[in-house]
Amino acid sequence: MNKNSFDSLGSRIAAQFRGLDTANPSSWPVVPRLFLLLLLYVLVVGGLWFYPLSDYAEELQKAVDRENASRMDFTDKLGKAANLNLLKKQRDEVALTVESLEKQLPNSTEMSGLLFNISQMGRTQNLQQELFKPDLPIFKQYYAIIPVTFRANGGYHDFARFAADVANLPRIVNLSNMTISPRTDGTLTLDATVRTYRYLDPGELATQGKGSKEGK
């Protein structure tokens, strides 16, 4: 098709847009009617997109976000379910450990017997005790610490055997703040704090619980 043919086609199309009756589009030639339909289509689609469809797009994004959050929550719960047996095993192991530690804590009525046994251990190892003085209890939330000021004279190996005996007790007993000093007669003096632990009585537990709430 040459240039003259294009010019002729353009002229015929342009001619179809002249003298159109705007009140009766159905009487228009084919090309103007097609152009009008295309224009209406573009306007309708554009209006739907920029007005109501934009709201739907926001709702769709919210739904997608909720779906992603649900997927993450499901994945997290699935992982926890897969580790449930391991967590139960760890819980049982912790319960056994706590039970074992609880058996090492005497109550208030058993504490006097424990202190007597510790004192006797020193005498068994040939220590000459100068001081064995239980001090005031130090109360914690679930237990109490009973510090004992301890002083005894003897040899280095005697002290070592005494410390080993204390370590082998079925109860929790610690030796701290230990100092050893020489004496003029060639023996040594051991000064230490013997820390013992015991359960709180029900009344003491209630007092500690009340104190914790007041502190908060």
Buried (B, 14 or more C-beta within 10 A) or exposed (E): EEEEEEEEEEEEBEEBEEEBEEEEEEEBBEBBBEBEEEEEEEEEEEEEEEEEEEEEEEEEEEEEEEEEEEEEEEEEEEEEEEEEEEEEEEEEEEEEEEEEEEEEBBEBEEBEEBBEBBBEBBEEBBBEBEEBEBEEBEBEEEBBBBBBBBBBBBBEEBBEBBBEBBEEBEBBBBBEEEEEEEEEEEBBBBBBBBBBBBBBEEEBBEEBEEEEEEEE
